[in-house]
Amino acid sequence: MKRGYDIVSGGTDNHLVLVSFLNKPFSGKEADAALGRAGITVNKNTVPGETRSPFVTSGIRVGSPALTSRGMKEKEFELIANKIADVLDDIENTEKQASIKEELKILARGFIIYTQSTY
């Protein structure tokens, strides 16, 4: 929100964040693709007041369980939220997306899920 993105309902009380791009020139589909190239998995999602097709959408849904299960906390979430905003602020910049992907790979290495087989 500090970076100028609208969170549906003004915030969240659970593990999901719905971001609206009704006031942005790009769609949820475009944001989903750009963030995917940066190594950030989200889902395009319709938002209240939707103006685009459900196949394109005007928003994204971001969930936290994959990160909290790794042990990430507020510090990491703030860093990742800023990386999301960095991608969206310059959505066509594939070089920036590739750079952010490498930065996030380094971050993820500090939060290993499994060190051995689980079966």
C-alpha positions in Angstrom: 0.0 0.0 0.0 2.9 2.3 0.7 4.0 1.9 -2.9 0.7 2.9 -4.3 -1.1 -0.4 -4.8 -4.7 -0.9 -3.7 -5.3 -3.9 -1.4 -9.0 -4.9 -1.6 -10.6 -4.2 1.8 -7.7 -2.0 2.8 -5.7 -4.9 4.2 -6.1 -8.5 5.2 -6.8 -10.6 8.3 -5.7 -13.9 6.8 -3.0 -15.4 4.5 -4.4 -14.0 1.3 -3.9 -10.5 -0.2 -6.0 -9.3 -3.1 -4.4 -6.5 -5.1 -6.5 -4.4 -7.4 -5.1 -2.8 -10.6 -8.3 -1.0 -11.5 -6.3 2.2 -11.4 -3.3 0.8 -13.3 -2.6 0.5 -17.0 -1.8 -3.2 -16.8 -4.0 -6.3 -16.1 -3.8 -9.0 -13.5 -2.7 -11.4 -16.4 0.2 -9.1 -17.3 1.2 -8.7 -13.6 1.0 -12.5 -13.1 3.3 -13.1 -16.1 5.8 -10.4 -15.1 6.0 -11.6 -11.5 6.4 -15.2 -12.7 9.4 -14.1 -14.7 10.8 -12.6 -11.5 10.3 -15.9 -9.6 7.2 -14.7 -7.7 4.2 -16.9 -8.0 0.8 -15.2 -7.7 -2.6 -15.8 -9.4 -4.5 -13.4 -11.6 -7.8 -12.7 -9.9 -11.0 -10.7 -10.5 -11.6 -7.8 -8.0 -14.7 -5.9 -6.9 -15.7 -3.5 -9.7 -14.0 -5.7 -12.3 -13.8 -4.1 -15.7 -11.9 -6.8 -17.6 -12.6 -10.4 -18.7 -12.2 -13.1 -16.0 -9.5 -14.5 -18.3 -7.5 -11.2 -18.1 -8.6 -9.7 -14.7 -7.8 -6.5 -12.9 -6.0 -8.0 -9.9 -3.8 -10.6 -8.4 -4.1 -12.8 -5.4 -1.0 -13.3 -3.2 -0.8 -16.0 -0.5 1.7 -16.4 2.3 1.7 -20.1 3.3 4.6 -21.1 1.0 6.8 -18.5 2.7 5.7 -18.9 6.3 6.2 -22.7 5.9 9.8 -21.9 5.1 10.1 -19.8 8.3 10.0 -16.3 6.7 8.8 -13.5 8.9 7.9 -9.8 8.6 11.3 -8.7 7.4 11.3 -11.1 4.5 7.7 -10.3 3.6 8.5 -6.6 3.5 11.4 -7.3 1.2 9.3 -9.5 -1.1 6.5 -6.9 -1.1 8.9 -4.3 -2.3 10.2 -6.7 -5.0 6.7 -7.2 -6.2 6.2 -3.4 -6.4 9.6 -3.1 -8.2 8.4 -5.5 -10.9 5.0 -3.8 -11.2 6.4 -0.3 -11.2 8.4 -1.2 -14.4 6.3 -4.2 -15.6 7.9 -4.4 -19.1 11.5 -4.5 -17.8 12.5 -8.2 -18.2 16.1 -7.5 -17.2 14.9 -6.2 -13.8 12.6 -9.3 -13.5 15.6 -11.6 -14.1 17.7 -9.7 -11.6 15.0 -9.9 -8.9 14.6 -13.6 -9.6 18.3 -14.1 -8.8 18.0 -12.0 -5.6 15.0 -14.1 -4.5 16.8 -17.3 -5.2 19.5 -16.2 -2.8 16.9 -15.3 -0.2 15.2 -18.7 -0.6 18.5 -20.5 0.0 18.4 -19.2 3.6 15.0 -20.8 4.2 15.3 -24.4 3.2 12.2 -26.5 3.5 13.6 -30.0 3.5 17.1 -31.2 4.1 16.3 -34.9 3.5 13.7 -37.1 1.9 10.3 -37.1 3.6 9.4 -40.7 2.8 
